[in-house]
């Protein structure tokens, strides 16, 4: 609808040796230890372990980014999501950058 503000959250994906990606998003899917998990703006605070897999970030305008990650954790509070992993890299057309 016209004039409707889309809710977003701040996302930071960091590996042990470098920042991987930072920006705003309307949704993020993560490979949680117990299965896939989606995070949306205004989600309740959460801290959980993630396993090897793909983190998918959808920006407000619909652009999607995918990142191959291995073991780590996510923390979400006050519309700020931090994804901290041992290693992470952006996927491009199914391949790592």
C-alpha angles and dihedrals in degrees: 000000000000114000093016112136115223114225115234140176134213113252128195121181112190133177123203091260104033148000111273104188140342131185146095125299142179093213142005129193119203137187097243117192091251095044140292117334132190124212121200130180113282092024114156114265112280139177116189142158118248130204133211111300144086128314112204120200121194114197122214093264092050101261110145128211125189126202129190108222138173132206118335141101143265129222123194126184135139092006092304119119121192119190109192117185139164091238133005136170136174117253117223119192088339093311131100119253 
